[in-house]
């Protein structure tokens, strides 16, 4: 059997949408509708830029290069230590955890998932 599906690509959809808008709104309301759409798009882009700037500020100076999945806990610790400028040679896992925690400003160095007592 032959499939007689309608194949519409890229710019064809823009033309179809434009024709549909003209038919729905008429030529008198098109300028008003396009102004509203323009304002909406402008506000969307402004908000998107604000959110991206806030994410960038929150991210700070930490730029961690991702090379692949870490296969062990030691490898994860070594990557974190290298990113923070800590020498990981001749250090145990607990030493690395404590150094990383102190470098990041953690107060619960080496205590795992325990909650601090008040």
VENBEL-V650180 format. One record per helix or strand of 2 or more residues. SS is the DSSP state (alpha for helix, beta for strand). FROM is the first residue (numbers start at 1). TO is the last residue. If there is no record, write none. Layout:
BEGIN
ss: (SS	SS)
from: (FROM	FROM)
to: (TO	TO)
END
This chain:
BEGIN
ss: (alpha	alpha	alpha)
from: (11	73	93)
to: (59	84	104)
END
